[in-house]
């Protein structure tokens, strides 16, 4: 039978863990204040969530969510296949590249979060999901407002000159604020909401939108527009009973959407929407698609897009736009990233999640016209996340909500079915006896999950803290020690290259050369590893020749790989 005590624990873990993942960062002890830190928190949250589900509700849930659970298993198997088949270093496949950290471990956590939501049944549990999202949104709004009014109190490097929120990037905060606004609008439009809530939420939404505009990130405006359109659909459909108005609204919104897409492609009356970044994304998408097509069954490895970008980009991209000097380690499209990482198996299983969520949403919409603020908020926020994912990067602080909302749509559809259509399992004598004998509490299981998840996700954070400490010490021996691989200090291509440059600038040429050779041995497909080896004055002629050969191998369409 379904365990309601376990659901209460899951809802509490969700209420605390999801917003904490989005909000947590540190600027003092690491070189990357955002990504490894969020992976660490997501590990504790995700495993607490999945442990409670597996320990108490998996059997009761299996019969109703077999397709989603099977898709989750196939997704992880496809990701594991990518890891095993990849030529990239194992630690990169597991923990991801520096500044992304979206490797196999991250997707185990995110898939676990999605499955964990299947254990939600009560309206109060789904409401906690939205409360958590809105809490994270309010904190980000307050922080961004302070930055705009008084300046940033966080001591981090901000090359953008715009608000960063707790994401470290204007694009990510603008998209998250768009998702947040959509969830607010869903309850503002609900006639059952109090006037105080509506007034306060409206003010917060307006401030959030001002911050989106201030961020100068177009994707936040696009996401917000999508959220407004979706909430508007449910308002018209629920409060204006004539179907003709709903059809006209959908037709009008679709028309504007088509014109906006054409404008982004420099066609039609809305060409002002176009930015150079649209063309850049086209080049990045093309490279990612090429990776997937060239490695259809395995992909190039988890979070290994950067190792292949120069090889996969077109001649135009390599020589004209973006040009030979432009580099990216993500396609800026989550779906294409999966195709690049794991080929067709990973792409199709990820799309399978989206299809299941979309089918669940359609079922809920089809069986009721009553305005349901919780469902509207979940669906609108999910659609906003998918919009963001099509034009941006899978940042962990954002992705945690995408996977939660995907699972939540599937769970909500089941939870709101008419009682007569839900098969009620009959507890057997053995099951009743087992339930009485069960002395392990959901809280204990959640605590064990937190510990396991943190241990799994801590290596990138630990390694970065050790690296930051070594850099601050200005001690060559500590820098060398920080490069030594271990469970709590997995190697990273960028750290090797950075260390070479540090040693060379300090005239420690032997250490620079030794480190450069270790770097190319660790990851021979990392372009900068060969570049720094070639640049060293004490590299042998044979080493320089080998470095030049590999740079040309890794960047075949660049006419001058030695150009600064």
C-alpha positions in Angstrom: 0.0 0.0 0.0 1.1 3.6 -0.5 2.9 5.0 2.5 1.6 8.5 3.4 4.2 9.0 6.1 6.9 8.5 3.4 5.2 11.1 1.2 5.3 13.7 4.0 9.0 13.1 4.3 9.5 13.3 0.6 7.5 16.5 0.4 9.6 18.0 3.2 12.9 16.9 1.5 11.6 18.5 -1.7 10.6 21.7 0.0 14.1 22.2 1.5 16.3 20.5 -1.0 15.2 21.8 -4.3 15.4 25.6 -3.5 18.6 25.0 -1.5 20.2 23.4 -4.6 19.3 26.5 -6.6 20.4 29.0 -4.0 23.6 27.4 -2.6 27.0 28.7 -3.8 30.2 29.8 -2.2 32.8 32.3 -3.5 35.5 31.9 -0.9 37.0 28.5 -1.1 36.6 27.5 -4.7 37.4 28.7 -8.2 34.0 27.8 -9.5 31.4 29.2 -7.1 28.3 27.7 -8.8 28.4 24.4 -10.5 30.4 22.0 -8.3 28.6 23.4 -5.3 25.2 22.9 -6.7 26.0 19.4 -7.8 27.1 18.7 -4.2 23.8 19.8 -2.7 21.8 18.2 -5.5 23.4 14.9 -4.6 22.2 15.0 -1.0 18.7 16.1 -2.0 18.4 13.8 -4.9 19.4 10.6 -3.1 17.3 11.5 0.0 14.4 11.8 -2.4 15.0 8.6 -4.3 15.9 6.5 -1.1 12.5 7.4 0.5 10.7 6.5 -2.8 12.5 3.2 -3.2 12.3 2.3 0.5 8.5 2.9 0.9 6.6 3.6 -2.3 8.4 1.9 -5.2 6.2 -1.3 -5.1 3.0 0.6 -4.8 4.0 3.0 -7.6 5.5 0.5 -10.1 2.2 -0.7 -11.5 1.1 2.8 -12.4 4.3 4.3 -13.7 6.0 1.4 -15.4 6.7 3.4 -18.6 8.3 6.3 -16.8 10.4 4.0 -14.6 11.5 1.9 -17.6 12.4 5.2 -19.5 14.5 6.2 -16.5 16.4 2.9 -16.5 17.0 3.0 -20.2 18.2 6.7 -19.9 20.8 5.8 -17.3 21.9 2.7 -19.3 22.3 4.9 -22.4 24.3 7.4 -20.3 26.4 4.5 -19.0 27.0 3.2 -22.5 28.2 6.7 -23.4 30.7 6.6 -20.5 32.0 3.2 -21.3 32.4 3.9 -25.0 33.9 7.4 -24.7 37.5 8.2 -25.3 37.3 11.0 -22.9 38.7 10.5 -19.3 36.5 8.5 -17.0 36.5 11.3 -14.4 35.3 13.8 -17.0 32.5 11.4 -18.0 31.5 10.9 -14.4 31.7 14.4 -13.0 31.6 16.6 -16.1 33.9 19.3 -17.4 35.0 22.2 -15.3 32.3 24.9 -15.2 29.5 22.5 -16.2 29.6 19.4 -14.0 26.9 17.7 -16.0 28.4 14.3 -16.3 27.0 10.9 -15.5 26.7 11.5 -11.7 24.7 14.7 -12.3 22.2 12.8 -14.5 21.9 9.9 -12.0 20.9 12.6 -9.5 18.5 14.4 -11.8 16.9 11.1 -12.9 16.5 10.1 -9.3 14.7 13.4 -8.6 12.3 12.8 -11.4 11.5 9.3 -10.2 11.1 10.5 -6.6 8.2 12.8 -7.6 6.2 9.8 -8.6 5.7 9.2 -4.9 3.6 12.4 -4.5 -0.1 12.0 -4.2 -1.5 14.8 -2.0 -2.3 18.3 -3.2 -0.3 19.6 -0.3 2.8 17.8 -1.6 2.5 19.3 -5.1 1.9 22.7 -3.5 5.2 22.3 -1.6 6.9 21.9 -5.0 5.6 25.3 -6.1 6.3 26.9 -2.7 9.9 25.7 -3.0 10.2 27.2 -6.5 8.6 30.5 -5.4 10.8 30.7 -2.4 13.9 30.3 -4.5 12.5 32.9 -6.9 11.8 35.5 -4.2 15.3 35.1 -2.8 16.8 35.6 -6.2 14.6 38.6 -6.8 15.7 40.2 -3.6 19.3 39.6 -4.2 19.1 40.9 -7.8 17.3 44.0 -6.6 20.0 44.7 -4.0 22.7 44.3 -6.7 20.9 46.7 -9.0 20.3 49.3 -6.3 23.5 49.0 -4.2 26.0 46.7 -6.0 27.0 43.1 -5.5 28.0 42.0 -2.0 29.3 38.6 -3.3 33.1 38.6 -4.1 33.0 36.9 -7.4 34.2 37.8 -10.8 31.4 39.2 -13.0 32.6 39.6 -16.6 29.1 40.3 -17.8 28.4 43.5 -15.9 24.7 42.3 -15.4 22.9 40.6 -12.6 23.8 37.0 -12.0 21.4 35.8 -9.4 22.6 32.6 -7.6 23.4 31.1 -11.0 26.6 33.0 -12.0 25.2 33.9 -15.4 22.7 36.5 -16.7 21.0 34.0 -19.1 20.4 31.5 -16.3 18.9 34.0 -13.8 16.7 35.6 -16.5 15.3 32.2 -17.5 14.8 31.1 -13.9 13.0 34.4 -13.2 10.8 33.7 -16.2 9.9 30.3 -14.8 9.2 31.9 -11.4 7.0 34.6 -12.9 4.9 31.9 -14.7 4.3 30.1 -11.3 3.2 33.4 -9.7 0.8 34.2 -12.6 -0.8 30.8 -12.2 -1.9 31.8 -8.6 -2.6 35.4 -9.4 -5.1 34.3 -12.0 -6.8 31.9 -9.4 -10.0 33.4 -8.1 -9.4 31.4 -4.9 -6.2 33.3 -4.1 -6.5 36.1 -1.5 -6.2 39.7 -2.7 -3.2 40.1 -0.5 -1.4 37.3 -2.2 -2.4 38.6 -5.6 -1.2 42.1 -4.9 2.2 41.0 -3.4 2.8 38.4 -6.1 2.0 41.0 -8.8 4.5 43.4 -7.4 7.2 40.7 -7.1 6.4 39.6 -10.7 6.9 43.1 -12.0 10.2 43.5 -10.2 11.3 40.1 -11.5 10.5 41.2 -15.1 12.4 44.4 -14.6 15.4 42.4 -13.5 15.0 40.2 -16.6 15.1 43.3 -18.8 18.1 44.6 -16.8 20.0 41.3 -17.4 20.0 42.0 -21.1 19.3 38.3 -21.7 16.6 37.8 -24.4 15.9 34.2 -23.4 14.4 35.4 -20.1 11.9 37.5 -22.0 11.1 34.6 -24.3 10.5 32.3 -21.4 8.3 34.9 -19.6 6.3 35.4 -22.7 5.7 31.7 -23.0 4.6 31.5 -19.4 2.2 34.4 -19.8 0.7 32.8 -22.9 0.2 29.4 -21.2 -1.5 30.9 -18.1 -3.6 33.1 -20.4 -4.8 29.9 -22.2 -6.1 28.4 -18.9 -7.7 31.6 -17.8 -9.7 32.0 -21.0 -10.5 28.3 -21.1 -11.7 28.1 -17.5 -13.4 31.5 -17.0 -14.8 32.2 -20.5 -16.8 29.1 -21.4 -17.2 29.7 -25.1 -14.8 27.5 -27.0 -14.5 30.0 -29.8 -12.5 32.4 -27.6 -10.1 29.6 -26.6 -9.6 28.7 -30.3 -9.0 32.4 -31.3 -6.5 32.8 -28.4 -4.5 29.7 -29.4 -4.5 30.9 -33.0 -3.4 34.4 -32.1 -0.6 33.2 -29.8 0.5 30.6 -32.4 0.7 33.4 -35.0 2.8 35.6 -32.8 5.0 32.7 -32.0 5.6 31.9 -35.6 6.4 35.6 -36.3 8.8 35.6 -33.4 10.7 32.5 -34.7 10.8 34.1 -38.2 12.1 37.3 -36.6 14.9 35.4 -34.9 15.8 34.1 -38.3 15.9 37.6 -39.7 12.6 37.3 -41.6 9.2 39.0 -41.3 8.2 42.1 -39.2 9.9 41.1 -36.0 13.5 41.0 -37.2 14.5 43.2 -34.2 14.4 40.0 -32.2 17.4 38.7 -34.0 20.8 38.9 -32.2 24.2 37.6 -33.3 23.8 34.9 -30.5 21.1 33.3 -32.6 23.6 32.6 -35.4 26.2 31.4 -32.8 23.7 29.0 -31.4 23.1 27.7 -34.9 26.8 26.9 -35.2 26.8 25.2 -31.8 23.7 23.2 -32.6 25.1 22.1 -35.9 28.3 20.9 -34.2 26.4 18.9 -31.6 24.2 17.3 -34.2 27.3 16.3 -36.2 28.7 14.7 -33.1 25.6 12.6 -32.6 25.3 11.6 -36.3 29.0 10.6 -36.3 28.6 8.5 -33.2 24.9 7.4 -33.4 25.0 4.6 -30.8 27.4 5.9 -28.2 27.8 9.7 -28.6 31.1 11.3 -27.7 30.8 10.9 -23.9 29.0 12.6 -21.1 29.8 16.3 -20.9 32.5 15.8 -23.6 31.1 18.2 -26.2 34.0 20.6 -25.6 36.6 18.0 -26.7 34.8 17.6 -30.0 33.5 21.1 -30.8 36.5 22.1 -33.0 36.4 18.8 -34.9 32.6 18.9 -35.4 32.1 22.6 -36.4 31.6 23.5 -40.0 34.2 25.3 -42.1 32.1 28.5 -42.0 31.9 28.3 -38.2 35.6 27.7 -38.0 36.6 30.5 -40.2 33.8 33.2 -40.3 31.2 33.0 -37.6 31.8 32.4 -34.7 35.4 32.1 -36.0 38.5 30.1 -35.1 39.0 31.6 -31.7 35.5 31.0 -30.4 35.1 27.9 -28.3 32.2 26.4 -26.3 31.8 23.2 -24.3 28.0 23.0 -24.7 25.6 23.2 -27.7 23.3 25.6 -25.9 20.4 23.2 -26.5 19.9 20.5 -23.9 18.2 18.0 -26.4 21.2 18.3 -28.8 23.6 18.0 -25.9 22.1 14.6 -25.1 22.4 13.6 -28.8 26.1 14.6 -28.7 26.8 12.9 -25.4 25.1 9.6 -26.0 23.8 9.4 -29.6 20.3 8.2 -30.4 19.8 6.0 -27.3 20.3 9.0 -24.9 18.4 11.4 -27.1 15.3 9.2 -27.5 15.1 8.3 -23.8 15.3 11.9 -22.8 12.7 12.9 -25.3 10.6 10.0 -23.9 10.5 11.8 -20.5 9.2 15.0 -22.2 6.6 13.0 -24.2 5.3 11.3 -21.0 5.0 14.7 -19.3 3.2 16.2 -22.3 0.8 13.3 -22.5 0.0 13.6 -18.7 -0.6 17.3 -19.1 -3.0 16.8 -22.1 -4.9 14.2 -20.1 -5.4 16.6 -17.2 -6.5 19.4 -19.6 -8.9 17.1 -21.4 -10.8 15.9 -18.4 -11.5 19.2 -16.7 -12.1 22.9 -17.5 -12.0 24.0 -13.9 -9.1 26.3 -13.1 -6.5 24.4 -11.1 -3.8 26.8 -10.0 -1.4 24.0 -8.8 -1.6 22.2 -12.2 -1.3 25.5 -14.2 1.7 26.5 -12.2 3.4 23.1 -12.7 2.6 22.9 -16.4 3.5 26.6 -17.1 6.8 26.3 -15.2 7.6 23.0 -17.0 6.9 24.5 -20.4 9.0 27.5 -19.5 11.9 25.2 -18.5 11.6 23.3 -21.8 11.7 26.6 -23.7 14.9 27.6 -21.8 16.4 24.1 -22.4 16.0 24.5 -26.2 18.0 27.7 -26.3 20.4 27.4 -23.4 22.6 25.1 -21.2 21.6 22.5 -18.7 22.7 24.4 -15.5 22.2 22.2 -12.4 20.3 25.0 -10.5 17.8 25.2 -13.3 17.8 21.5 -14.4 16.8 20.3 -10.9 13.4 22.1 -11.5 13.1 20.7 -15.0 13.3 17.1 -13.8 11.1 17.7 -10.8 8.4 19.3 -12.9 8.6 16.6 -15.5 8.0 13.9 -12.9 5.4 16.0 -11.1 3.3 16.3 -14.2 3.2 12.5 -14.6 2.5 12.1 -10.9 -0.2 14.8 -10.8 -2.1 13.3 -13.7 -2.4 10.0 -11.8 -3.1 11.7 -8.4 -6.1 13.7 -9.9 -7.7 10.8 -11.7 -11.3 10.0 -10.7 -11.2 7.5 -7.8 -13.2 5.0 -9.8 -10.5 4.8 -12.4 -7.7 4.0 -10.0 -7.2 0.4 -9.1 -6.9 0.0 -5.3 -4.4 -2.7 -4.4 -5.5 -5.1 -1.7 -2.9 -5.5 1.0 -2.0 -9.2 1.6 -1.6 -10.7 5.0 2.1 -10.8 4.5 2.2 -7.2 3.4 0.2 -6.1 6.5 2.5 -8.0 8.7 5.5 -6.5 7.1 4.1 -3.0 7.5 3.6 -3.5 11.2 7.1 -4.9 11.6 8.7 -2.1 9.8 10.6 0.0 12.3 12.8 2.0 9.9 11.4 5.5 9.5 11.3 7.5 6.3 13.4 10.2 8.0 16.2 7.7 8.7 16.1 6.5 5.1 16.2 10.1 3.9 19.2 10.8 6.1 21.1 7.8 4.8 20.3 9.0 1.2 21.7 12.5 2.0 25.0 11.0 3.2 25.2 8.7 0.2 24.4 11.5 -2.3 26.8 13.9 -0.8 29.6 11.3 -0.9 28.9 10.6 -4.5 28.7 14.3 -5.5 31.5 15.7 -3.4 34.7 14.9 -5.5 34.4 17.9 -7.9 33.8 20.3 -5.1 36.6 18.8 -2.9 39.1 18.9 -5.9 38.2 22.6 -6.6 38.6 23.6 -3.0 42.0 21.9 -2.9 43.0 23.6 -6.1 41.9 27.0 -4.9 43.9 26.5 -1.7 47.0 25.6 -3.7 46.6 28.6 -6.0 46.2 31.0 -3.0 49.3 29.5 -1.3 51.5 30.3 -4.4 53.5 27.2 -3.4 54.6 25.1 -6.4 54.6 21.9 -4.3 51.0 22.4 -3.2 50.0 23.1 -6.8 51.7 19.8 -7.9 50.0 18.0 -5.0 46.6 19.4 -6.0 47.0 17.8 -9.4 47.5 14.3 -8.0 44.4 12.2 -8.7 42.3 10.6 -6.0 38.7 10.0 -5.1 38.4 13.4 -3.5 40.5 15.1 -6.2 39.6 13.8 -9.6 41.8 15.2 -12.4 40.6 17.9 -14.7 41.9 18.9 -18.1 41.6 22.6 -17.4 43.6 22.4 -14.1 46.5 20.8 -15.9 46.6 23.5 -18.6 46.3 26.2 -16.0 49.1 24.7 -13.9 51.4 24.7 -16.9 50.8 28.4 -17.5 51.4 29.1 -13.8 54.7 27.2 -13.7 55.8 28.8 -16.9 55.0 32.3 -15.7 57.1 31.6 -12.5 60.0 30.3 -14.7 59.5 26.8 -13.3 60.0 25.3 -16.7 60.7 21.7 -15.7 57.5 21.5 -13.6 55.6 23.2 -16.5 56.9 20.6 -19.0 56.2 17.6 -16.7 52.7 18.9 -16.0 52.0 19.5 -19.7 53.0 15.9 -20.5 50.7 14.7 -17.8 47.9 16.8 -19.2 48.1 15.4 -22.7 48.4 11.9 -21.3 45.3 12.4 -19.2 43.2 13.8 -22.1 44.8 13.7 -25.5 41.6 15.2 -27.0 41.9 18.4 -25.0 43.1 21.1 -27.4 44.6 23.4 -24.8 46.7 20.6 -23.3 48.6 20.4 -26.6 48.6 24.2 -27.0 50.4 24.8 -23.7 52.9 22.0 -24.4 53.7 23.6 -27.8 54.2 27.0 -26.2 56.8 25.9 -23.7 60.4 26.9 -24.5 61.8 23.7 -23.1 59.5 21.3 -25.0 61.6 19.2 -27.3 61.3 19.5 -31.1 59.6 16.1 -31.2 57.1 17.2 -28.5 56.3 20.5 -30.4 55.8 18.5 -33.6 53.5 16.1 -31.9 51.6 19.0 -30.2 51.2 20.8 -33.6 50.0 17.6 -35.2 47.4 17.0 -32.5 46.2 20.6 -32.6 45.5 20.2 -36.3 43.8 16.9 -35.6 41.5 18.5 -33.1 40.9 21.7 -35.1 41.0 20.5 -38.7 39.1 23.4 -40.3 41.2 26.1 -38.7 43.8 27.3 -41.2 46.2 28.5 -38.4 45.9 26.7 -35.1 48.9 28.6 -33.8 47.2 32.0 -34.2 46.9 33.8 -30.8 
